[in-house]
Amino acid sequence: MKINATLTPAKLQKKVSRVFELAGQKIRAVDASWDSAQGTPVFTVQGQYTSRGWTEWTQGFQFGLAFLHFDATGDESSLRLGRAKTLKHMASHVSHVGVHDHGFNNISTYGNLRRLMLEGKIPFDPQELNYAELALKVSGAVQAARWSTTAYGTGYVYSFNGPHSLFSDTIRSMRSLVVADQLGHVLMGEGDKPTNLLLRAIEHAKTTARFNVYFGTGRDAYDVRGRVVHESIFNRNDGHYRCPSSQQGFSPFTTWTRGAAWIITGYAEQLEFLDTVPGAALDAAGGRRVVTDLFLQTARAASDYYIDGYTAKDGIPYWDTGALHTSALGDYQRRAADPFNAHEPVDSSAAAIAAQGLIRLGNYLAAHGAAAAGRKYLQAGLTVADTLFAEPYLSTDRRHQGLILHSVYHRPNGWDHVPKGRKVPCGESSMWGDYHALELALLISRMADGRYYTFF
């Protein structure tokens, strides 16, 4: 991608304000038409949000959008919507033992509600705070209990595929574990044995970095630094690693770009969180330097590959780095992404997720004495936002319920809508893409005002 070194958060404020304005319209439109009996809104078909049964992993984004919109605009109707729908619909997600998505669902709802109160954005209500914090404590412990061990002295929170499966996505659910730990909670097991949730989150992150992210060290014939696999498979009889895999990417040996985006943002935000943790709390994980060096190495590798390895000139990636018809696109990195091409779809949701991680990584490096290195990532994230917050990605049509267009859900399964006359999916939105775009806008808006936004 071509990084625009002149962009600043202040220069993006006009675009950010337009995102907030449109988001309010979209949130109200979805709420007015959504029938809870049909399941959770997942992605749009011909501009209308529809459901797709797999797991209910997007409901937290639906209501989290309302909290973010209130945060950005002060719109009380959005706050009322977020509060009411969280109370009515989110309790089952807190105790859901069958998924790896607690960070998506519960930090986006209960976490945002708690954050708004602690930041003074809404009046302090001890009962509401206790309600949100209890939900976050339980969520972190329930997620941490979904645990597999490996033959290498490590473990991981396993995906909905089962105990053999480690997803890159799940790094974002470590937010649930560390917030629960921040609240003084532990996971209690047999014989009243406590499990430290912070250490479990770090262990999961270490395992993910070792097996799901490549560092150019020659571990296999496709070891390109920064490449990310969606899934790692372990033999549950002995805990040994067996092979890479992919549920939503093209192959185990290419990079599904949304999976890489989860890694970029997941590790960047964990680095920010670790700055709030006393050093002694990290001693059992090898000490602060060991943990932060690994997280930083992982975030930088995946970010460098995003910037230099596969995104188009304007910072938007196609859905997978090596999909079947990618070669027909020619040298696509030398020009802006084309969401209307006839060969492979772009994924704007991967861009929205990654942009936030790039900005956070850049800010982290700058705060730790590496301003020059940090500037590269910060400007890359702002460049992506500059592209996303304008057409053809920003959805300005009031009849379309999505906020960010040209998102892809599951290309191999053919779940995404292909418009008449087109050969690949385009023109549609997703709950995770919309949520992360609004979160990105909020982050940039706060930075322009000299403030910051974190999940904790």
C-alpha positions, 0 to 999 in steps of 0.5 A, spaced: 500 500 500 502 507 499 502 510 505 499 517 506 504 520 511 500 527 511 494 524 514 492 526 521 486 524 525 484 532 525 484 531 517 480 526 518 474 529 522 470 531 516 469 524 514 469 521 521 463 525 522 459 523 516 461 516 519 457 517 525 451 521 522 450 515 517 451 510 523 445 513 527 441 512 520 443 504 519 443 502 527 435 505 527 434 502 520 436 495 523 433 495 529 426 497 526 426 491 521 430 486 525 426 480 528 429 477 534 426 470 532 430 470 525 436 470 529 442 475 529 443 480 523 450 477 520 450 480 513 446 484 508 443 481 502 441 487 497 442 492 503 438 488 508 441 485 514 439 477 514 441 472 519 446 466 517 446 460 523 453 458 525 454 461 532 451 467 534 457 471 534 455 478 531 449 480 536 454 483 541 456 488 535 449 489 533 448 492 540 455 495 541 454 499 535 449 503 539 453 504 545 459 506 540 454 511 536 452 514 543 459 515 545 461 519 539 455 523 538 451 523 545 445 520 542 441 518 548 436 514 543 442 509 541 444 509 549 437 507 550 437 501 545 444 499 547 442 498 554 435 495 553 437 490 548 443 488 552 439 486 558 434 483 554 438 479 549 445 478 551 445 474 558 445 467 554 452 469 551 455 470 558 454 463 560 455 460 552 460 454 553 460 452 546 464 458 542 470 462 542 467 469 541 466 472 548 470 478 546 466 479 540 459 479 544 460 481 551 466 486 551 462 490 545 456 490 550 457 489 557 464 492 556 462 498 553 457 500 558 462 499 563 467 503 560 462 509 558 460 509 566 467 509 568 469 515 563 463 519 566 459 519 559 453 516 563 451 517 570 454 513 575 449 507 577 452 502 582 447 497 580 448 497 573 456 497 574 455 491 578 451 488 573 456 489 567 462 487 571 458 481 574 457 479 566 464 480 564 467 476 570 463 470 568 464 471 561 472 471 562 471 465 566 467 461 561 471 463 555 477 461 559 474 454 561 474 452 554 481 450 554 486 445 550 493 443 552 499 442 547 505 437 548 509 443 548 507 446 555 502 451 553 495 451 551 489 455 548 482 457 548 479 452 542 474 454 537 467 452 536 470 446 531 472 442 538 478 441 542 483 440 536 482 447 533 486 453 535 483 459 531 486 466 530 480 470 531 480 468 538 486 472 540 480 478 540 477 474 546 482 474 550 479 481 552 474 477 556 479 474 560 484 480 561 478 484 563 475 479 568 482 478 571 482 486 572 476 485 576 479 481 580 476 474 578 479 467 577 476 461 574 475 456 579 476 448 577 476 441 581 478 442 588 477 449 588 483 450 584 483 457 581 486 459 574 489 466 573 485 469 567 491 474 565 496 468 565 491 464 561 490 469 556 498 470 555 499 463 554 493 463 549 497 468 545 503 465 546 501 459 543 497 463 537 503 466 535 507 460 535 503 456 531 498 461 527 503 466 525 509 465 521 516 469 522 520 467 516 524 462 520 523 457 515 518 452 519 515 450 512 516 451 505 511 457 505 514 461 511 513 468 509 514 473 515 507 475 517 503 470 514 497 468 518 493 461 518 486 461 520 486 455 524 492 450 527 490 443 528 492 439 534 492 431 535 488 431 541 491 424 543 498 427 545 497 434 544 502 435 538 501 440 532 499 437 526 498 442 520 495 449 518 488 449 516 482 454 514 475 454 515 474 461 511 480 462 507 482 459 500 487 454 503 492 453 509 498 456 505 495 462 504 493 468 508 485 469 509 486 477 510 480 477 516 484 472 520 490 476 519 486 483 521 484 479 528 491 478 529 494 485 528 489 488 532 488 483 537 496 483 539 496 491 539 490 492 544 493 486 548 500 490 548 496 497 550 493 493 556 499 490 558 502 497 560 496 497 565 499 490 569 504 491 574 510 487 572 510 482 578 503 479 575 507 477 569 513 474 572 509 467 572 509 468 564 516 469 563 516 477 565 514 483 562 520 483 557 518 476 554 511 477 553 511 484 550 517 482 546 513 476 543 506 480 542 510 486 539 514 481 534 507 478 532 503 484 531 509 487 527 510 481 523 503 481 521 502 488 520 508 489 515 505 483 511 499 487 511 502 493 508 507 490 504 505 483 502 498 483 499 494 490 500 492 494 494 495 501 493 489 504 497 490 499 503 484 495 502 485 487 501 482 482 497 479 476 501 485 472 501 492 473 499 492 466 494 485 465 492 484 461 486 483 467 481 487 472 484 492 471 478 487 474 474 487 481 477 494 482 475 499 486 479 493 489 484 498 492 489 500 497 484 493 500 484 487 501 488 482 495 490 477 494 485 470 491 489 467 490 482 472 486 479 470 479 476 475 475 479 476 475 487 472 480 492 475 485 496 474 484 504 473 491 507 471 488 514 479 486 514 481 493 512 476 496 518 479 491 523 486 492 521 486 499 521 485 500 528 490 495 530 495 499 525 494 505 529 494 502 536 501 499 534 503 505 532 501 509 538 504 503 542 511 504 539 511 511 539 510 511 547 515 506 548 521 510 544 520 508 537 517 514 534 519 513 527 517 505 527 511 507 530 509 513 525 509 507 519 503 503 522 500 510 525 500 513 518 498 506 514 492 505 519 490 512 517 491 511 510 486 505 510 481 509 514 481 515 509 479 510 504 474 506 508 470 512 510 469 514 503 465 511 497 465 506 494 466 503 501 462 508 505 454 506 504 451 513 503 444 510 501 439 510 506 435 504 503 442 500 505 442 498 512 450 497 512 455 502 514 461 499 510 460 496 503 464 490 500 465 486 506 465 478 505 463 473 510 464 466 508 467 465 500 468 458 500 461 456 503 458 461 498 454 465 503 455 472 500 450 475 496 453 476 488 449 481 485 445 480 478 450 481 473 456 480 477 461 474 478 463 475 485 460 478 492 460 486 492 456 491 495 454 488 502 456 489 509 457 485 515 456 486 523 463 486 524 465 490 519 460 496 521 462 495 528 470 495 527 469 501 522 465 505 527 470 503 533 475 506 528 472 512 527 471 513 535 478 512 536 480 517 530 476 522 533 478 521 540 485 522 538 484 528 534 481 531 541 487 529 544 484 523 548 484 515 547 479 509 546 481 502 549 477 496 550 479 496 558 
